[in-house]
Amino acid sequence: MQPIRMHLGLQALAVMAMFLRRARWMVALCIAVWTGMAARAAEPVRVLTEEFPPYNYTENGRITGLSTEVVEAVFKELGWQGQFQSMPWARAYETARTTPGVLIYSIGRTPERDKSFKWVGVIAPTVYYLYGRPGYHYRVDSLEAAKNYQIGTVNEDVGEQFLVKRGFEKGKHLQSSVKYEHNYQKLKAGRVDLWIMSELTASYLARQAGDDPQQTLLKVYRIPELSSEGYYMAFGAQTPDVTVESFRKALDALRSNGTYDRLQRKWQ
């Protein structure tokens, strides 16, 4: 019986040693994850956006706007620092898409973009229209019918990508700019027939130009595919899930404590 007991004892010791090795590995993993998160918290996260008022725009040398204040509140909730930068949309989009750990906002979510980003959540509502000029007669009862008109877009923004995916061509149907206010001026001057834009931004840009949106803008065609959710904050697909989930939980906390709704009301 003695050899059997010794054998069983050795087996128990082997099992215990294996358990301890696994426990040490799990502890090391947890420490590594925590250390990585702490390191990220200590270093400012690069945050990219564009000039897209009133969601995000530069005023007196500082980036502000509805979406900006929501993103800033998320960083405050996390206790992290963000390094905010505004640049042309096409460059911001490509940088965030290809660089791990870079946050981008306000970005529209579409099926074409889904695999390129990890989506934190919605930070601002939006409704998109094809806008025209009051007094001008339009025959646009479908998106396809809009191909008979020249449409102002911004290079690689969600509106332009949406139209290109549906057969609209740059230089033929679309006149692409780098700034949203350029398209408003083009529409007023008759250099384009239509302008694809979110309602809040179109109204804001008209007022900034000293105009009454009710007098200078006509809602010709609503685009439901771009109006269902809103603008997001997102990371490129190569960003670790633990980072994305941290931001997602912080955004959820803002919704729960009323901060999100308060900021939406402030900018409406």
LUMTOR-474615 format. One record per residue: chain; x, y, z of N, C-alpha, C in turn. Coordinates in steps of 0.02 Angstrom, whole numbers. Example, Ala and Ser with C-alpha at 12.3 -4.5 7.8 and 13.67 -1.06 7.14 Angstrom:
# LUMTOR-474615
<'A', <660, -284, 390>, <615, -225, 390>, <660, -165, 390>>
<'A', <642, -112, 354>, <684, -53, 357>, <645, 2, 394>>
END
This chain:
# LUMTOR-474615
<'A', <41, -61, 0>, <0, 0, 0>, <43, 63, 0>>
<'A', <103, 57, 30>, <145, 116, 36>, <165, 145, -32>>
<'A', <185, 102, -82>, <201, 130, -148>, <142, 164, -181>>
<'A', <81, 137, -171>, <21, 167, -200>, <10, 236, -171>>
<'A', <14, 241, -103>, <5, 306, -72>, <57, 356, -96>>
<'A', <120, 333, -103>, <172, 379, -126>, <158, 402, -197>>
<'A', <133, 354, -239>, <118, 372, -308>, <62, 424, -311>>
<'A', <9, 412, -270>, <-46, 460, -268>, <-23, 528, -243>>
<'A', <22, 527, -194>, <48, 589, -167>, <87, 628, -219>>
<'A', <127, 591, -258>, <165, 624, -311>, <119, 654, -364>>
<'A', <64, 617, -380>, <15, 643, -428>, <-16, 708, -402>>
<'A', <-34, 708, -338>, <-65, 767, -308>, <-17, 826, -310>>
<'A', <46, 812, -296>, <96, 866, -298>, <104, 893, -370>>
<'A', <102, 847, -419>, <108, 868, -489>, <50, 912, -510>>
<'A', <-10, 891, -488>, <-70, 930, -504>, <-66, 999, -472>>
<'A', <-45, 1000, -409>, <-39, 1064, -374>, <13, 1109, -407>>
<'A', <68, 1080, -429>, <120, 1120, -462>, <94, 1149, -527>>
<'A', <55, 1108, -564>, <27, 1132, -627>, <-22, 1189, -613>>
<'A', <-63, 1180, -560>, <-111, 1232, -542>, <-76, 1296, -524>>
<'A', <-20, 1291, -486>, <17, 1351, -466>, <48, 1385, -526>>
<'A', <73, 1344, -574>, <103, 1374, -634>, <49, 1414, -673>>
<'A', <-11, 1384, -679>, <-65, 1418, -714>, <-87, 1481, -677>>
<'A', <-90, 1476, -611>, <-110, 1533, -571>, <-61, 1591, -579>>
<'A', <6, 1572, -579>, <56, 1624, -588>, <50, 1656, -658>>
<'A', <34, 1613, -707>, <26, 1639, -776>, <-33, 1687, -780>>
<'A', <-88, 1669, -747>, <-147, 1713, -748>, <-133, 1779, -712>>
<'A', <-98, 1775, -656>, <-81, 1836, -620>, <-35, 1880, -663>>
<'A', <14, 1848, -697>, <58, 1886, -740>, <20, 1919, -797>>
<'A', <-29, 1882, -824>, <-69, 1910, -879>, <-109, 1970, -855>>
<'A', <-141, 1963, -797>, <-181, 2019, -769>, <-136, 2080, -757>>
<'A', <-76, 2067, -730>, <-30, 2123, -717>, <-10, 2156, -782>>
<'A', <2, 2115, -834>, <22, 2143, -899>, <-34, 2186, -928>>
<'A', <-96, 2160, -924>, <-152, 2199, -950>, <-160, 2264, -911>>
<'A', <-158, 2259, -845>, <-166, 2319, -803>, <-109, 2368, -816>>
<'A', <-47, 2342, -823>, <10, 2385, -837>, <2, 2420, -904>>
<'A', <-22, 2381, -954>, <-32, 2410, -1019>, <-84, 2465, -1018>>
<'A', <-139, 2454, -982>, <-191, 2505, -976>, <-165, 2566, -939>>
<'A', <-125, 2553, -887>, <-98, 2610, -849>, <-50, 2651, -892>>
<'A', <-11, 2615, -934>, <35, 2651, -978>, <-3, 2693, -1029>>
<'A', <-57, 2664, -1056>, <-97, 2702, -1103>, <-129, 2762, -1070>>
<'A', <-150, 2753, -1007>, <-181, 2808, -971>, <-131, 2864, -959>>
<'A', <-66, 2844, -948>, <-15, 2894, -934>, <4, 2933, -997>>
<'A', <0, 2902, -1055>, <17, 2934, -1118>, <-47, 2959, -1152>>
<'A', <-48, 3021, -1176>, <-108, 3046, -1210>, <-126, 3004, -1271>>
<'A', <-190, 2991, -1278>, <-215, 2954, -1336>, <-223, 3003, -1394>>
<'A', <-199, 2985, -1453>, <-207, 3029, -1511>, <-279, 3027, -1534>>
<'A', <-309, 3086, -1541>, <-380, 3092, -1558>, <-386, 3136, -1620>>
<'A', <-415, 3110, -1674>, <-419, 3146, -1737>, <-491, 3163, -1755>>
<'A', <-500, 3221, -1784>, <-566, 3241, -1809>, <-554, 3292, -1866>>
<'A', <-607, 3325, -1887>, <-604, 3374, -1941>, <-643, 3436, -1922>>
<'A', <-643, 3485, -1967>, <-683, 3545, -1957>, <-754, 3531, -1983>>
<'A', <-799, 3516, -1937>, <-867, 3494, -1955>, <-916, 3522, -1903>>
<'A', <-924, 3588, -1904>, <-968, 3620, -1853>, <-1041, 3601, -1864>>
<'A', <-1080, 3599, -1810>, <-1061, 3614, -1741>, <-1037, 3552, -1702>>
<'A', <-1023, 3497, -1736>, <-1001, 3436, -1702>, <-929, 3443, -1678>>
<'A', <-885, 3466, -1721>, <-815, 3476, -1704>, <-786, 3531, -1749>>
<'A', <-756, 3581, -1717>, <-727, 3637, -1755>, <-680, 3676, -1709>>
<'A', <-636, 3715, -1740>, <-586, 3753, -1702>, <-611, 3824, -1691>>
<'A', <-609, 3845, -1628>, <-630, 3913, -1610>, <-579, 3941, -1560>>
<'A', <-549, 3998, -1577>, <-498, 4029, -1535>, <-441, 3980, -1519>>
<'A', <-422, 3941, -1570>, <-366, 3896, -1562>, <-380, 3831, -1526>>
<'A', <-444, 3819, -1510>, <-463, 3759, -1472>, <-518, 3721, -1509>>
<'A', <-513, 3655, -1511>, <-565, 3614, -1542>, <-624, 3608, -1494>>
<'A', <-683, 3624, -1519>, <-743, 3621, -1477>, <-800, 3589, -1517>>
<'A', <-862, 3596, -1493>, <-919, 3568, -1528>, <-953, 3513, -1488>>
<'A', <-1013, 3494, -1511>, <-1053, 3443, -1477>, <-1014, 3377, -1469>>
<'A', <-990, 3349, -1525>, <-955, 3285, -1521>, <-892, 3291, -1480>>
<'A', <-856, 3346, -1487>, <-794, 3356, -1449>, <-808, 3354, -1374>>
<'A', <-860, 3387, -1352>, <-875, 3388, -1281>, <-894, 3319, -1254>>
<'A', <-928, 3279, -1295>, <-944, 3211, -1274>, <-880, 3170, -1268>>
<'A', <-835, 3175, -1318>, <-772, 3137, -1316>, <-730, 3160, -1257>>
<'A', <-727, 3225, -1244>, <-689, 3250, -1186>, <-718, 3222, -1121>>
<'A', <-784, 3217, -1117>, <-816, 3190, -1057>, <-799, 3116, -1048>>
<'A', <-791, 3079, -1103>, <-771, 3009, -1099>, <-700, 3004, -1070>>
<'A', <-655, 3046, -1094>, <-586, 3046, -1067>, <-586, 3064, -993>>
<'A', <-627, 3112, -974>, <-631, 3131, -903>, <-656, 3073, -861>>
<'A', <-705, 3037, -887>, <-733, 2978, -851>, <-679, 2925, -842>>
<'A', <-637, 2916, -892>, <-583, 2867, -889>, <-524, 2890, -846>>
<'A', <-517, 2957, -841>, <-457, 2984, -807>, <-397, 2983, -853>>
<'A', <-409, 2982, -918>, <-355, 2981, -968>, <-350, 3049, -1001>>
<'A', <-295, 3059, -1039>, <-284, 3120, -1076>, <-289, 3107, -1151>>
<'A', <-319, 3154, -1187>, <-324, 3148, -1259>, <-285, 3204, -1294>>
<'A', <-250, 3187, -1347>, <-213, 3236, -1387>, <-253, 3249, -1451>>
<'A', <-294, 3301, -1449>, <-342, 3315, -1502>, <-309, 3351, -1560>>
<'A', <-328, 3331, -1621>, <-301, 3363, -1681>, <-354, 3364, -1736>>
<'A', <-360, 3421, -1769>, <-407, 3428, -1825>, <-367, 3430, -1890>>
<'A', <-392, 3394, -1941>, <-357, 3390, -2006>, <-409, 3373, -2059>>
<'A', <-391, 3379, -2124>, <-438, 3359, -2176>, <-461, 3287, -2165>>
<'A', <-525, 3276, -2179>, <-557, 3212, -2162>, <-522, 3152, -2192>>
<'A', <-503, 3155, -2256>, <-473, 3097, -2289>, <-410, 3075, -2253>>
<'A', <-369, 3123, -2229>, <-308, 3106, -2193>, <-322, 3078, -2123>>
<'A', <-371, 3109, -2088>, <-390, 3084, -2022>, <-417, 3013, -2027>>
<'A', <-458, 3002, -2077>, <-490, 2936, -2087>, <-437, 2883, -2100>>
<'A', <-391, 2896, -2145>, <-340, 2846, -2162>, <-292, 2834, -2105>>
<'A', <-274, 2887, -2068>, <-229, 2879, -2010>, <-261, 2835, -1957>>
<'A', <-324, 2849, -1940>, <-358, 2810, -1888>, <-369, 2738, -1911>>
<'A', <-383, 2729, -1975>, <-397, 2662, -2002>, <-336, 2617, -1999>>
<'A', <-277, 2645, -2007>, <-216, 2605, -2014>, <-170, 2607, -1952>>
<'A', <-185, 2648, -1903>, <-140, 2656, -1845>, <-174, 2633, -1781>>
<'A', <-147, 2582, -1748>, <-178, 2558, -1685>, <-179, 2612, -1632>>
<'A', <-234, 2615, -1594>, <-237, 2660, -1537>, <-256, 2732, -1552>>
<'A', <-271, 2747, -1616>, <-291, 2815, -1635>, <-368, 2819, -1637>>
<'A', <-395, 2867, -1601>, <-468, 2876, -1597>, <-490, 2928, -1649>>
<'A', <-546, 2915, -1682>, <-574, 2963, -1729>, <-648, 2975, -1713>>
<'A', <-670, 3037, -1723>, <-740, 3056, -1715>, <-751, 3117, -1759>>
<'A', <-807, 3141, -1776>, <-872, 3110, -1780>, <-873, 3070, -1845>>
<'A', <-879, 3005, -1841>, <-876, 2962, -1899>, <-942, 2925, -1908>>
<'A', <-968, 2927, -1969>, <-1029, 2891, -1984>, <-1014, 2817, -1994>>
<'A', <-1058, 2775, -1969>, <-1048, 2702, -1975>, <-1088, 2675, -2034>>
<'A', <-1054, 2642, -2080>, <-1086, 2613, -2138>, <-1060, 2541, -2147>>
<'A', <-1096, 2499, -2184>, <-1071, 2431, -2197>, <-1002, 2430, -2228>>
<'A', <-987, 2480, -2270>, <-922, 2482, -2303>, <-866, 2495, -2253>>
<'A', <-881, 2529, -2198>, <-830, 2547, -2149>, <-826, 2498, -2091>>
<'A', <-874, 2453, -2085>, <-880, 2413, -2025>, <-817, 2374, -2007>>
<'A', <-786, 2342, -2055>, <-729, 2299, -2041>, <-664, 2338, -2030>>
<'A', <-664, 2402, -2047>, <-603, 2442, -2040>, <-596, 2474, -1972>>
<'A', <-650, 2473, -1931>, <-649, 2507, -1867>, <-680, 2465, -1812>>
<'A', <-662, 2481, -1751>, <-695, 2455, -1692>, <-734, 2513, -1662>>
<'A', <-800, 2505, -1657>, <-845, 2560, -1644>, <-859, 2565, -1569>>
<'A', <-843, 2623, -1540>, <-855, 2635, -1469>, <-929, 2647, -1456>>
<'A', <-959, 2693, -1494>, <-1030, 2708, -1484>, <-1048, 2775, -1515>>
<'A', <-1114, 2788, -1516>, <-1140, 2850, -1544>, <-1128, 2908, -1497>>
<'A', <-1105, 2964, -1524>, <-1092, 3023, -1483>, <-1136, 3083, -1502>>
<'A', <-1170, 3079, -1559>, <-1213, 3135, -1580>, <-1263, 3111, -1633>>
<'A', <-1324, 3137, -1631>, <-1375, 3117, -1680>, <-1363, 3152, -1747>>
<'A', <-1393, 3124, -1800>, <-1387, 3156, -1865>, <-1443, 3134, -1911>>
<'A', <-1464, 3180, -1955>, <-1511, 3166, -2009>, <-1482, 3196, -2072>>
<'A', <-1477, 3158, -2125>, <-1447, 3181, -2188>, <-1499, 3196, -2241>>
<'A', <-1486, 3249, -2279>, <-1528, 3268, -2336>, <-1485, 3286, -2396>>
<'A', <-1516, 3282, -2454>, <-1491, 3318, -2512>, <-1525, 3386, -2510>>
<'A', <-1485, 3438, -2501>, <-1512, 3506, -2497>, <-1508, 3540, -2565>>
<'A', <-1557, 3582, -2579>, <-1558, 3622, -2640>, <-1572, 3694, -2623>>
<'A', <-1587, 3734, -2675>, <-1601, 3806, -2667>, <-1677, 3817, -2670>>
<'A', <-1705, 3854, -2624>, <-1776, 3871, -2627>, <-1792, 3907, -2692>>
<'A', <-1850, 3890, -2721>, <-1870, 3921, -2784>, <-1848, 3884, -2846>>
<'A', <-1804, 3836, -2837>, <-1780, 3796, -2893>, <-1820, 3731, -2896>>
<'A', <-1842, 3710, -2954>, <-1884, 3651, -2959>, <-1841, 3588, -2968>>
<'A', <-1847, 3541, -2920>, <-1809, 3479, -2922>, <-1856, 3420, -2935>>
<'A', <-1831, 3372, -2973>, <-1867, 3310, -2983>, <-1825, 3253, -2955>>
<'A', <-1828, 3246, -2889>, <-1788, 3195, -2854>, <-1835, 3156, -2809>>
<'A', <-1864, 3103, -2836>, <-1907, 3060, -2795>, <-1872, 2995, -2776>>
<'A', <-1808, 2989, -2794>, <-1767, 2932, -2777>, <-1694, 2953, -2779>>
<'A', <-1651, 2913, -2750>, <-1579, 2929, -2751>, <-1554, 2926, -2823>>
<'A', <-1578, 2879, -2862>, <-1557, 2872, -2931>, <-1572, 2935, -2971>>
<'A', <-1629, 2967, -2956>, <-1648, 3028, -2993>, <-1599, 3085, -2979>>
<'A', <-1564, 3082, -2922>, <-1517, 3135, -2905>, <-1456, 3135, -2951>>
<'A', <-1446, 3082, -2990>, <-1390, 3079, -3036>, <-1397, 3129, -3094>>
<'A', <-1456, 3159, -3100>, <-1466, 3210, -3151>, <-1441, 3278, -3129>>
<'A', <-1414, 3282, -3068>, <-1392, 3346, -3041>, <-1320, 3343, -3018>>
<'A', <-1288, 3401, -3014>, <-1221, 3406, -2986>, <-1227, 3414, -2910>>
<'A', <-1190, 3371, -2873>, <-1197, 3369, -2800>, <-1130, 3387, -2768>>
<'A', <-1132, 3433, -2719>, <-1073, 3451, -2682>, <-1059, 3401, -2626>>
<'A', <-997, 3377, -2621>, <-977, 3330, -2569>, <-910, 3351, -2539>>
<'A', <-889, 3316, -2486>, <-823, 3326, -2456>, <-783, 3262, -2466>>
<'A', <-721, 3268, -2486>, <-678, 3212, -2503>, <-677, 3158, -2449>>
<'A', <-701, 3099, -2467>, <-699, 3039, -2425>, <-742, 3044, -2362>>
<'A', <-787, 3092, -2356>, <-831, 3092, -2298>, <-887, 3042, -2310>>
<'A', <-928, 3031, -2259>, <-978, 2978, -2263>, <-1029, 2989, -2318>>
<'A', <-1047, 3053, -2331>, <-1095, 3067, -2384>, <-1067, 3050, -2452>>
<'A', <-1005, 3070, -2465>, <-974, 3055, -2529>, <-964, 2979, -2538>>
<'A', <-939, 2945, -2486>, <-930, 2873, -2491>, <-996, 2837, -2504>>
<'A', <-1049, 2861, -2472>, <-1115, 2832, -2481>, <-1137, 2838, -2554>>
<'A', <-1129, 2896, -2583>, <-1151, 2907, -2652>, <-1108, 2869, -2702>>
<'A', <-1043, 2869, -2691>, <-997, 2833, -2736>, <-1015, 2759, -2737>>
<'A', <-1030, 2732, -2678>, <-1047, 2660, -2673>, <-1111, 2645, -2713>>
<'A', <-1152, 2695, -2724>, <-1215, 2685, -2760>, <-1212, 2711, -2832>>
<'A', <-1153, 2715, -2858>, <-1145, 2728, -2929>, <-1133, 2800, -2949>>
<'A', <-1131, 2846, -2901>, <-1115, 2916, -2918>, <-1040, 2922, -2930>>
<'A', <-1020, 2963, -2977>, <-949, 2969, -2995>, <-924, 3039, -2982>>
<'A', <-864, 3043, -2953>, <-831, 3108, -2944>, <-815, 3138, -3013>>
<'A', <-828, 3201, -3020>, <-815, 3235, -3082>, <-872, 3230, -3131>>
<'A', <-916, 3182, -3122>, <-975, 3175, -3165>, <-1038, 3196, -3128>>
<'A', <-1050, 3164, -3070>, <-1108, 3181, -3029>, <-1089, 3222, -2968>>
<'A', <-1027, 3213, -2945>, <-1005, 3241, -2881>, <-949, 3291, -2891>>
<'A', <-954, 3348, -2855>, <-900, 3396, -2852>, <-872, 3395, -2781>>
<'A', <-812, 3368, -2773>, <-783, 3356, -2708>, <-742, 3415, -2683>>
<'A', <-753, 3435, -2620>, <-715, 3489, -2588>, <-679, 3462, -2526>>
<'A', <-640, 3503, -2494>, <-606, 3483, -2433>, <-638, 3516, -2371>>
<'A', <-682, 3565, -2382>, <-715, 3600, -2326>, <-790, 3603, -2338>>
<'A', <-828, 3592, -2285>, <-900, 3590, -2290>, <-930, 3657, -2309>>
<'A', <-901, 3712, -2284>, <-928, 3778, -2298>, <-922, 3795, -2373>>
<'A', <-872, 3766, -2407>, <-865, 3778, -2478>, <-927, 3755, -2516>>
<'A', <-954, 3698, -2496>, <-1013, 3672, -2531>, <-1075, 3714, -2519>>
<'A', <-1081, 3744, -2460>, <-1138, 3789, -2449>, <-1133, 3849, -2495>>
<'A', <-1074, 3876, -2501>, <-1064, 3934, -2546>, <-1075, 3915, -2619>>
<'A', <-1053, 3855, -2638>, <-1065, 3831, -2707>, <-1140, 3825, -2721>>
<'A', <-1177, 3799, -2672>, <-1249, 3791, -2681>, <-1283, 3859, -2689>>
<'A', <-1265, 3906, -2646>, <-1294, 3973, -2649>, <-1279, 4006, -2717>>
<'A', <-1218, 3995, -2742>, <-1197, 4027, -2805>, <-1221, 3990, -2867>>
<'A', <-1253, 3932, -2857>, <-1276, 3893, -2914>, <-1222, 3853, -2948>>
<'A', <-1165, 3844, -2916>, <-1111, 3805, -2945>, <-1121, 3730, -2935>>
<'A', <-1163, 3711, -2888>, <-1189, 3642, -2883>, <-1265, 3647, -2875>>
<'A', <-1299, 3593, -2892>, <-1372, 3592, -2888>, <-1396, 3568, -2820>>
<'A', <-1359, 3521, -2791>, <-1378, 3489, -2728>, <-1317, 3484, -2682>>
<'A', <-1330, 3475, -2619>, <-1277, 3470, -2568>, <-1298, 3416, -2519>>
<'A', <-1257, 3365, -2510>, <-1271, 3312, -2462>, <-1241, 3331, -2395>>
<'A', <-1284, 3337, -2344>, <-1260, 3362, -2280>, <-1308, 3344, -2224>>
<'A', <-1281, 3340, -2163>, <-1323, 3329, -2104>, <-1361, 3393, -2087>>
<'A', <-1420, 3385, -2059>, <-1463, 3442, -2046>, <-1432, 3493, -1998>>
<'A', <-1403, 3470, -1944>, <-1375, 3515, -1894>, <-1317, 3556, -1923>>
<'A', <-1274, 3523, -1963>, <-1218, 3559, -1993>, <-1240, 3607, -2047>>
<'A', <-1287, 3587, -2089>, <-1311, 3631, -2142>, <-1340, 3695, -2113>>
<'A', <-1381, 3688, -2061>, <-1412, 3747, -2029>, <-1359, 3791, -1996>>
<'A', <-1310, 3759, -1964>, <-1257, 3796, -1930>, <-1216, 3837, -1980>>
<'A', <-1196, 3806, -2036>, <-1155, 3841, -2085>, <-1193, 3899, -2118>>
<'A', <-1258, 3890, -2128>, <-1298, 3944, -2156>, <-1300, 4003, -2108>>
<'A', <-1311, 3989, -2044>, <-1313, 4043, -1994>, <-1245, 4077, -1987>>
<'A', <-1191, 4038, -1991>, <-1124, 4066, -1987>, <-1110, 4114, -2045>>
<'A', <-1142, 4101, -2101>, <-1134, 4145, -2160>, <-1181, 4205, -2157>>
<'A', <-1219, 4211, -2102>, <-1265, 4267, -2094>, <-1332, 4257, -2127>>
<'A', <-1348, 4193, -2144>, <-1410, 4179, -2178>, <-1460, 4144, -2133>>
<'A', <-1523, 4145, -2153>, <-1576, 4107, -2121>, <-1583, 4041, -2158>>
<'A', <-1569, 3984, -2127>, <-1573, 3920, -2163>, <-1641, 3908, -2196>>
<'A', <-1694, 3935, -2166>, <-1760, 3926, -2195>, <-1767, 3962, -2262>>
<'A', <-1725, 4013, -2272>, <-1728, 4053, -2333>, <-1679, 4030, -2387>>
<'A', <-1626, 3996, -2366>, <-1573, 3979, -2414>, <-1566, 3904, -2428>>
<'A', <-1599, 3862, -2387>, <-1591, 3790, -2395>, <-1659, 3756, -2404>>
<'A', <-1662, 3710, -2451>, <-1723, 3671, -2464>, <-1706, 3597, -2456>>
<'A', <-1744, 3563, -2414>, <-1734, 3491, -2406>, <-1767, 3455, -2465>>
<'A', <-1725, 3431, -2510>, <-1750, 3400, -2571>, <-1763, 3326, -2562>>
<'A', <-1717, 3291, -2527>, <-1724, 3218, -2521>, <-1691, 3195, -2457>>
<'A', <-1728, 3160, -2415>, <-1700, 3133, -2353>, <-1666, 3067, -2368>>
<'A', <-1608, 3056, -2336>, <-1569, 2995, -2347>, <-1573, 2952, -2283>>
<'A', <-1621, 2907, -2279>, <-1630, 2868, -2217>, <-1571, 2825, -2198>>
<'A', <-1534, 2800, -2248>, <-1477, 2756, -2234>, <-1423, 2791, -2193>>
<'A', <-1419, 2857, -2197>, <-1369, 2895, -2159>, <-1399, 2929, -2098>>
<'A', <-1462, 2915, -2083>, <-1497, 2952, -2031>, <-1522, 2907, -1974>>
<'A', <-1502, 2844, -1973>, <-1532, 2797, -1926>, <-1502, 2800, -1856>>
<'A', <-1437, 2813, -1851>, <-1405, 2809, -1785>, <-1374, 2875, -1764>>
<'A', <-1322, 2896, -1799>, <-1287, 2956, -1780>, <-1213, 2949, -1792>>
<'A', <-1174, 2997, -1767>, <-1102, 2996, -1775>, <-1070, 2957, -1717>>
<'A', <-1016, 2922, -1732>, <-982, 2879, -1684>, <-914, 2907, -1665>>
<'A', <-886, 2877, -1612>, <-815, 2879, -1599>, <-791, 2808, -1610>>
<'A', <-731, 2800, -1640>, <-708, 2734, -1659>, <-632, 2731, -1660>>
<'A', <-607, 2670, -1656>, <-535, 2656, -1664>, <-526, 2612, -1726>>
<'A', <-465, 2613, -1754>, <-449, 2568, -1808>, <-453, 2496, -1786>>
<'A', <-462, 2451, -1833>, <-474, 2380, -1817>, <-415, 2347, -1782>>
<'A', <-354, 2376, -1787>, <-295, 2346, -1755>, <-289, 2364, -1681>>
<'A', <-332, 2407, -1657>, <-328, 2429, -1587>, <-350, 2372, -1541>>
<'A', <-315, 2360, -1485>, <-334, 2306, -1439>, <-405, 2314, -1413>>
<'A', <-440, 2258, -1406>, <-510, 2260, -1383>, <-516, 2290, -1313>>
<'A', <-464, 2280, -1270>, <-468, 2305, -1202>, <-473, 2382, -1202>>
<'A', <-439, 2414, -1249>, <-442, 2487, -1254>, <-511, 2510, -1276>>
<'A', <-537, 2478, -1327>, <-603, 2495, -1353>, <-657, 2485, -1300>>
<'A', <-652, 2430, -1264>, <-703, 2415, -1213>, <-700, 2466, -1156>>
<'A', <-641, 2490, -1139>, <-635, 2541, -1086>, <-672, 2604, -1106>>
<'A', <-665, 2626, -1169>, <-699, 2685, -1193>, <-775, 2673, -1198>>
<'A', <-793, 2613, -1217>, <-865, 2596, -1224>, <-899, 2600, -1155>>
<'A', <-866, 2574, -1104>, <-895, 2576, -1037>, <-900, 2648, -1011>>
<'A', <-850, 2689, -1027>, <-851, 2759, -1005>, <-908, 2797, -1039>>
<'A', <-919, 2784, -1104>, <-975, 2816, -1140>, <-1042, 2793, -1111>>
<'A', <-1047, 2729, -1095>, <-1109, 2704, -1064>, <-1121, 2738, -996>>
<'A', <-1067, 2751, -960>, <-1074, 2785, -895>, <-1102, 2855, -904>>
<'A', <-1081, 2890, -958>, <-1107, 2957, -971>, <-1182, 2955, -986>>
<'A', <-1203, 2903, -1020>, <-1275, 2896, -1034>, <-1314, 2884, -970>>
<'A', <-1285, 2845, -925>, <-1319, 2827, -863>, <-1323, 2886, -814>>
<'A', <-1271, 2927, -811>, <-1271, 2981, -762>, <-1300, 3047, -787>>
<'A', <-1324, 3047, -850>, <-1358, 3106, -877>, <-1314, 3156, -914>>
<'A', <-1248, 3145, -914>, <-1202, 3191, -947>, <-1215, 3194, -1022>>
<'A', <-1226, 3136, -1052>, <-1236, 3132, -1125>, <-1297, 3173, -1146>>
<'A', <-1353, 3163, -1112>, <-1414, 3200, -1130>, <-1406, 3275, -1119>>
<'A', <-1371, 3294, -1066>, <-1360, 3365, -1051>, <-1321, 3398, -1108>>
<'A', <-1270, 3365, -1133>, <-1229, 3393, -1187>, <-1269, 3397, -1252>>
<'A', <-1311, 3347, -1266>, <-1353, 3349, -1326>, <-1400, 3410, -1324>>
<'A', <-1431, 3422, -1266>, <-1477, 3479, -1259>, <-1441, 3545, -1267>>
<'A', <-1379, 3548, -1243>, <-1340, 3610, -1246>, <-1329, 3633, -1318>>
<'A', <-1320, 3585, -1364>, <-1301, 3603, -1432>, <-1358, 3600, -1482>>
<'A', <-1418, 3584, -1459>, <-1474, 3581, -1506>, <-1500, 3650, -1523>>
END
